[in-house]
């Protein structure tokens, strides 16, 4: 017999109802409201809010560094206990920047990527320019979806230096599979930050596109002075010179969303992960073809 929690999740999982509840609403207005509400510091607000969040999602706080949270926002952006994630230290591999569910992946062909079967979008539109897109023509891409209950911080997939961040304002569509099958070019419509990481080994740049979504859509990056959110309009470019070791924290979402990893063609995809797999930050995803050294 289904529990109340299972029954509620089953109702919300119905495609038409889910799409209606999470998209056919004033998305940006609701997102800004949730940003304000989640930051309220009061146990009469935070405790029932977190309990309700647990009811509708796969939220697990056992790995969190803190056991109590003064606001819903603090639970959203929680840090993990030391050692909760193991980062693959081999120097010839790129690791997952976040906990995620693997979405679409493949090779960028004629500037085209896929958000779901039959739903293509253009790299140029995603990263906001022809010149920027040229760096990843023929590269691999993989979509990493962070669910609402997951750990929301993301980390460097390799040793390297963050050279540039481009923020592009946009909408706050839900980025779950239901929306990806219904909204064309969704990733190009939503608020996003495009990061260019130059690897320490001198290889071609690695791209990380952080795509925000409905509710608390803000993106926070350690290398950028601003919290990137829907109050900014248009595009903002930030020049950076921030060095990271593999696994170092780069920033966080203020709610679940998506990372699109752009990986140069000098790498090959490791065959032990597939679409739909649930993976953790630090897992090896790609291996460099022209690198012999494998262990530090």
N, C-alpha and C positions, 0 to 999 in steps of 0.2 A: 504494500500500500504506500502511495506517495505521501511524503511529508508536506507540510504547508510550504516549506522553502522550495521543495522540488516542484510543487504545483505552481507556485508563483513564477518560478524560472521558466516553466513550460509555457505558461501563458505569454510571457514577455518574449519568448523565443519564436513565437509565431511570426512569420515574415511580414505580413501586411501590418499587423499590430505594432511590431517592433519598429518598422520603418515610419509608421505614423507617429508613434510616441517620441522617437528620437530625431526626426527630421522635419515633419510637417508642423513645426512650432516656431516661434520667434527665436532662432538658434543663438544669435549673437546676444540678444537681450537676456536670454536665460543663462548663457555662459557668463556674462558679466555679473548677473545676480549670484550665481553659484560661487564666483570668485570672491564676492563680498561675504556671502553667507559662510563659506567654508573657513574663512579666516577669523570668525568670531570665537573668542576664547571664553567659553563658559561650559562647565560640565553638563548643564542641563541641555545644551545644544550639541556639544561634541559627542557625548556618549550615545544618545539615541540615534544621532546621524550615522555614526560608525556602525552601530548595530543594524540599522536599516541597510547600509551599504553591504554588510556581510550577508544579509538576507537575500539580496538580489545578485550577488557576485561571488567569485571564487577567492575573495579576500582572505589571506592567511598572514597574521601578524606575528607568528611564532619566531620568524627569523629577524624581526625588527630589533634594532639596537636598543630602542626604548620600549617599555612595556605600557606606558600611558601617554596619551596625547592630549594636549590642551585645546586642540582644534581639529576639525575634519581635515583642514589643509595640512597640518603636521603629519597626519596619518598618510595622506596622499603622497607626500614627498619623503617618506621615512627612509632613513639609512638602515643598512643591514648590520648584523653582528659581524665582527671581524672573522674572516674565514668562511663566511656563508657561501661565497662563490669562489671557485677555483679557476684561475686564468691559465690557459694553455701557454706555456712559456717558450715553446719552440719558435725560433726566430723566422722561420719560413712560412708561418701560418698567420692568417688574419682571424681574429676571434669575433664572436658576436658582441656588439656594443651594449646589448641589453637582454633582459629576460623577454621572451617574445613567443608568439606563434608564427611559424614560417608561412608567409603568403606566396604570392607569385614570384618566380625567379626565372632567370634566363640570361641571354646575351642581348645587348642593345643593338638592334639591327635598323639601319637607316634612321637612327634617332628615336626609335620606337621602343617603349616599355609596355608592360601589361599590368593592370591592377586586378583583373580577373579575366577569365576566358572570354575572348571576344571584345574586351574593353581596353583598347590601346590608348596611350597618351604619348606626347612628345617630350623628350628630354629637354629640349630648348625651353619649352613652356614651364616645365617643372623647376628648372634652376634659374630661369629668368634672363636668358640671353644666349645668343648664338656662340659667342666666343667661349663662354663658360661651358657650354654643352660639348664643344669640340674635344675637351680634355677626356671625355668618357665615351666617345664614339667607339663602338665595338667592345665596350667593357661589359662585365657581368653586373647584374642587379639582383637584389633580393629584398623583398618587402618583409619587414619584421613588425608584427602588430602587437602592441602592448594592450592587454585587456585592462578593464577598470581596476581589478583587484591586484594586478601585478606590481612588482617593484618598479618605480617610475624613473629611476636615474639611469643615465647612459654613460658609457665609458669608451676610451680610445681602443680601437681594434688592433692597433699596432703602435710601436714607438714612432713618434713623429712630431711635427710642429704644425699647429693650426695657423694657417696663413690668412684665411678670409672667412667671414661669415656674411651671408646675404639674407636679410629678413624680407619676406614678401607677405604683405598683409592679404587677408582673404576671409573666406567664410568659415564656418565651423560645423560642416556636415559630420555626422557620425562616420567612422571609418571601419565599421564592422563589415563582414562579408556580405550581409544583406544589402547595405548601401552600395558597396563596391560593384554589385551586380546590377544596380539600378541607376546610378548617377555617373554619367560619362565624365572622364577626365577629373575625377573627384580630387585626386592629390594635387592637381594644378589649380583647383578652386579654393582649397583651404589655406589658412594661415600656415606658414612654414619658414624654417630657417635652413639654409644650405651651407654646409661646412666643408671646407677644403683642407684636407690634412696631407701634408707632405711627409712621406715616410722617412725615417732616419737612415734607411739603407740607400737612399737616393733614387728609389723607384718612382714611377708615375703616381700622381696624386690619388688619394682615396677620397671619395665623396660620402658624406652622411647628410641626408635630407630629413630633418625632423618635422613631421607633419602633425600639426595640432588638430583637435577635434572638439566636438560639442562639450559643454560644461566648462571646466576650468582650463581654457585653451592656452594659457600662457606657457612660454618656454624660457627657461633660465639657463644661461651659459656662463661659466666661470670667466671666460675670456672677454665677455662683453659687459659693459657697465649697465646696460638697460635690461629690464625684464621685458621680453618681447611678447606683446599681446595685441588684442584687437583694437586697442586705442591708437596704435600707430597705423597710418594710412600709407599706401604706396609701397615703396621699397627703400630699405636702408642697407648700406654697405659698411662693413667694419673691417678694417685692416688689423690683423692680429700677428702676434709673434709669441705664441704660447706653446711651450714644449710639453709633451705628455709621454709617459711611459705606457706600454700596453696595459690596459686595465685601469688606468687612472680615470677618475671621474671627470667628465666634461660638462655635465649639466643635468637638468631634469625637466620633465613635463610636470605641469601642475594637475594632470589627470592622464588617464590612459590614452595612447594614440599610436603613431606609426613612425618607424625609421625606415628609410630606403637607403640601403648600402650600395654604393657604386664602386666596383672593384676593377682595377686595371686588368687588361687582357694577359699580363704576365702571370696571372694566377689562374689556377683551375679549381673548380668546385670539388670539395670533398664529397664523396658519394654516400656518406652515412647519415645524411639528413634530407628530408623531403617536405613538400608542401603539407601543412597541417601539423607538423611536429611542434611540440612545445619544448623550447630550448632555454638555457640559462646564459646569462652574461658570462663571457670568458670561454665559451665553447668554440673550438676551431671550426671555421666554415670554408676557408679557402687556403690553398697552398701555393706558394710561389714556385714557378717552374724552373727558374734559373738560379736558385739558391741552394747550395749544398749543405750549409750548416743548419742543423735542426734543433740543437739544444744549447742554451747559454752555458 
